[in-house]
Amino acid sequence: MGTIVLRLSKEKQDLVIQEFKQGQTKSPPYARFAAKVPGCVITIYNSGKVMFQGTEAETIASRFGTATPTKSKEPLVSTLPNDFAEWSVAGSDEVGKGDFFGPLVVVASFVDRKQIALLRELGVRDSKHLNDTEIRKIARDLHAVIPYTYRILHNPEYNQMQRTMTQGKMTALMHNDVLQRLLDKLETKPEAILIDQFAEKTVYYKHLSGVINPVRENVYFSTKAEQLHVAVAASSIIARAIFLKEMDKLSETTGVVIPKGAGAKVDQVAASLILRYGADKLRDWTKAHFANTKKAQQLAAKRNRP
């Protein structure tokens, strides 16, 4: 069972309440809201802290923010060397973890220190500050400039894996996979590896407990890693471009423009697809364990009433 604690603004707390009000339960002392949904118990405390507990804690919490790392016996490597931004680094990042529709995509890229200035000239930076058109353009440029590896976990495989493991474990396995394949094809050994942190280091390697020789040497973990080295920023951009291409394919397949995220608009589109293709088909296009599945089914049932 995982536990994620976020400190959220009043506005984001209200979004959590709106999202999970159907599962509301009696609030414990010093809390303004509590809810129980499949795989997770959510509690909003008066202090502003929001606790997510359960097998789906990582997945659900990731929709609202990033957890501040907690102390553990093996501390997170979160303080990078002063000149780290100028090192030759292999960096990895993922896209699609909080999106109901579409796959989970993980990319690892290697940027030699001699290429850093070029990537900055190409506009590589935190992908959150780029629109989709810019993402696609920069990704095309990067394809010809740096080595990278990627993995796409399509929804049918994702849903199958989710029966026996958390999204966090899936993500860790994918990061290790793309990093291992990237290292195998490089002629130049990176000075370091930087993973955009989505779990504590101890938890990350616990997820990899069944993997033979996971990537461990010179591995750093940091939140907001896109801002700390262009290798992670490049991986994020490439991953986002791949994700957008997959969403385009999904829109063409369904005949509907598929929205990103996991909000109310997503529920509406999912409900329309259930009515058109059936609930079983929806699983082929979505992360079925998200709360959106139940909401879409309820909306579809209401629309289908005489």
C-alpha positions in Angstrom: 0.0 0.0 0.0 1.4 3.4 -1.0 0.9 6.8 0.8 1.3 10.1 -1.0 1.0 13.4 0.7 0.5 16.7 -1.2 0.1 20.2 0.0 -2.5 21.8 -2.3 -4.0 25.2 -2.6 -7.7 25.7 -1.7 -8.6 25.7 -5.4 -6.9 22.3 -6.0 -8.5 20.9 -2.8 -11.9 21.9 -4.2 -11.0 20.0 -7.5 -10.2 16.9 -5.4 -13.5 17.2 -3.6 -15.5 17.7 -6.8 -13.7 14.7 -8.4 -14.4 12.3 -5.5 -17.5 13.6 -3.8 -19.4 10.5 -4.9 -17.1 8.4 -2.7 -17.3 10.8 0.3 -17.1 9.2 3.8 -17.1 10.6 7.3 -14.1 12.9 7.8 -11.6 12.2 10.6 -10.7 14.9 13.2 -9.0 18.0 11.7 -10.0 17.1 8.2 -12.5 18.9 5.9 -13.1 16.0 3.5 -12.6 12.2 3.1 -13.5 9.8 0.4 -13.0 6.2 -0.5 -12.7 5.1 -4.1 -11.4 1.8 -5.6 -7.7 1.5 -4.6 -7.5 4.7 -2.6 -8.6 6.6 0.5 -8.3 10.4 0.1 -8.2 12.7 3.1 -8.0 16.6 3.0 -6.8 18.0 6.3 -7.4 21.5 7.5 -3.7 22.2 7.3 -3.9 22.0 3.5 -2.3 18.6 3.3 -4.0 16.0 1.2 -3.2 12.3 1.8 -3.7 9.5 -0.7 -3.5 6.0 0.6 -3.8 2.7 -1.2 -2.7 0.7 -4.3 -3.8 3.6 -6.6 -2.4 6.4 -4.5 0.4 7.3 -6.9 -1.9 7.3 -9.9 -4.6 9.4 -8.4 -2.3 11.8 -6.6 -0.3 12.5 -9.8 -3.4 14.2 -11.3 -3.2 17.0 -8.7 0.5 17.5 -8.0 3.9 16.1 -7.1 4.7 14.8 -3.7 7.5 16.2 -1.7 10.0 13.4 -1.1 9.9 12.1 2.5 13.0 11.0 4.5 14.0 7.4 4.3 16.9 5.1 5.3 18.3 5.6 1.8 18.0 9.4 1.1 17.0 10.6 -2.3 19.8 12.1 -4.5 18.1 15.4 -5.0 21.0 17.8 -4.7 23.0 17.8 -8.0 26.6 19.0 -8.4 26.8 22.8 -9.2 27.9 22.2 -12.8 25.6 19.3 -13.5 23.7 21.2 -16.2 26.9 21.1 -18.3 27.6 17.4 -17.9 27.1 14.6 -20.5 23.9 13.1 -19.2 21.3 10.4 -20.1 17.9 11.6 -18.8 14.5 9.9 -18.8 11.0 11.1 -18.4 7.4 9.9 -18.9 4.2 11.2 -20.4 0.6 10.0 -20.2 0.6 8.9 -16.5 -2.3 11.2 -15.6 -4.2 10.9 -18.9 -7.3 8.6 -19.0 -7.0 8.1 -22.8 -3.9 7.1 -24.5 -0.7 5.2 -23.6 2.0 5.6 -21.1 5.2 6.7 -22.9 8.7 6.8 -21.4 11.8 8.1 -23.2 15.5 8.2 -22.4 17.9 10.5 -24.2 21.6 11.1 -24.1 23.0 14.6 -24.5 26.8 15.0 -24.8 28.1 18.2 -23.2 29.2 19.4 -26.6 25.5 19.3 -27.8 24.0 21.2 -24.9 24.3 24.7 -26.5 22.8 23.3 -29.7 19.8 21.8 -27.9 19.2 25.1 -26.1 19.4 26.8 -29.5 16.7 24.4 -30.8 14.4 25.6 -28.1 14.7 22.6 -25.7 13.3 23.5 -22.3 10.7 22.5 -19.8 7.9 21.0 -22.0 5.3 22.5 -19.8 6.2 25.9 -21.4 5.7 24.6 -24.9 2.5 24.2 -26.9 1.8 21.1 -29.0 3.0 22.6 -32.2 6.3 23.6 -30.7 6.6 20.1 -29.1 6.2 18.4 -32.5 8.7 20.7 -34.3 11.4 20.4 -31.6 11.0 16.6 -31.4 11.6 16.3 -35.2 14.8 18.3 -34.8 15.9 16.2 -31.9 15.3 13.0 -33.8 18.2 13.9 -36.1 20.5 15.2 -33.3 20.6 13.0 -30.3 20.3 9.2 -29.5 17.2 8.2 -27.6 15.1 5.1 -26.8 11.4 4.9 -26.0 8.7 2.5 -25.0 5.0 2.9 -25.5 2.7 1.0 -23.1 -0.5 0.8 -25.1 -3.8 0.6 -23.1 -4.6 -3.1 -23.5 -1.1 -4.1 -22.2 -1.3 -1.3 -19.5 -4.7 -2.6 -18.3 -3.3 -6.2 -18.2 -0.3 -5.2 -16.2 -2.3 -3.1 -13.9 -4.1 -6.2 -12.6 -0.9 -7.2 -10.8 1.1 -4.0 -10.3 0.8 -0.3 -9.6 1.3 2.4 -12.1 4.4 3.4 -10.2 5.9 0.0 -10.8 5.0 0.0 -14.5 6.7 3.4 -14.8 9.8 2.3 -13.0 10.1 -0.8 -15.2 9.8 1.3 -18.3 12.4 3.9 -17.1 14.9 1.1 -16.5 14.1 -0.5 -19.8 14.7 2.6 -21.9 17.8 3.6 -20.0 19.3 0.1 -20.3 18.7 0.0 -24.1 20.1 3.6 -24.4 23.2 2.7 -22.5 23.7 -0.4 -24.6 23.8 1.5 -27.9 25.9 4.4 -26.7 29.6 4.6 -27.6 30.2 7.3 -25.0 29.5 6.6 -21.4 27.3 9.3 -19.7 28.8 11.1 -16.8 25.5 10.6 -15.0 21.9 9.5 -15.4 19.1 11.7 -14.3 15.5 10.4 -13.8 12.6 12.8 -13.4 11.6 11.7 -9.9 8.2 10.1 -9.6 9.0 8.0 -6.6 11.4 7.8 -3.7 14.7 6.1 -4.7 14.1 3.2 -2.4 10.6 2.7 -3.8 11.9 3.0 -7.4 14.5 0.2 -6.8 11.9 -1.9 -4.9 9.8 -1.8 -8.0 12.8 -3.2 -9.9 13.5 -6.0 -7.4 12.8 -8.7 -10.0 14.9 -7.1 -12.7 18.4 -8.5 -13.4 21.1 -5.9 -13.2 18.9 -2.7 -13.1 20.6 0.5 -14.0 22.2 1.9 -10.8 25.6 3.5 -11.5 25.7 7.3 -11.2 21.9 7.5 -11.2 20.4 10.8 -9.8 16.7 11.4 -9.0 15.2 14.9 -8.9 11.8 16.5 -9.2 11.5 19.1 -12.0 14.4 17.5 -13.7 13.4 19.1 -17.0 14.7 22.3 -15.6 18.0 20.8 -14.4 19.3 19.2 -17.6 18.4 19.4 -21.2 18.6 15.6 -21.5 15.5 15.2 -19.4 13.8 18.1 -21.1 14.6 16.5 -24.5 13.2 13.2 -23.3 10.0 14.9 -22.1 9.6 16.7 -25.5 10.1 13.5 -27.5 7.8 11.5 -25.2 5.1 14.2 -25.5 5.4 14.2 -29.3 5.0 10.4 -29.3 2.0 10.7 -27.0 0.4 13.3 -29.3 0.9 11.1 -32.3 -0.8 8.2 -30.5 -3.7 10.5 -29.5 -4.0 11.5 -33.1 -4.3 7.8 -34.1 -6.9 7.3 -31.4 -9.0 10.2 -32.6 -8.8 8.9 -36.2 -9.8 5.4 -35.0 -12.8 6.5 -32.8 -13.9 9.4 -35.1 -13.9 11.7 -32.1 -11.3 14.3 -31.0 -9.8 12.7 -27.9 -9.1 15.1 -25.1 -6.0 14.9 -22.8 -6.1 14.7 -19.0 -8.8 13.2 -16.8 -11.4 16.0 -16.3 -15.1 16.3 -17.0 -14.6 16.7 -20.7 -12.9 13.3 -20.8 -15.9 11.8 -19.0 -18.2 13.2 -21.6 -16.2 11.9 -24.6 -15.8 8.5 -22.9 -19.5 8.2 -22.3 -20.2 8.9 -26.0 -17.7 6.2 -27.0 -19.4 3.7 -24.7 -22.7 4.4 -26.4 -21.2 4.1 -29.8 -18.8 1.2 -29.3 -19.6 -0.4 -26.0 -17.8 -0.4 -22.6 -15.5 -3.3 -23.5 -14.1 -1.4 -26.4 -13.4 1.7 -24.2 -10.8 -0.4 -22.3 -8.7 -0.6 -25.5 -8.3 3.1 -25.5 -8.1 4.1 -21.8 -6.5 3.4 -18.4 -9.4 1.4 -17.1 -8.7 1.7 -13.4 -9.1 5.5 -13.5 -12.2 6.9 -11.8 -13.3 8.2 -15.2 -14.4 4.7 -16.2 -17.2 4.6 -13.7 -18.2 8.2 -14.3 -18.4 7.6 -18.1 -20.5 4.5 -17.5 -22.9 6.5 -15.3 -23.2 9.2 -17.9 -23.8 6.7 -20.7 -26.5 5.0 -18.6 -28.3 8.4 -18.1 -28.1 9.2 -21.8 -29.4 5.8 -22.7 -32.5 6.1 -20.5 -35.8 6.4 -22.4 
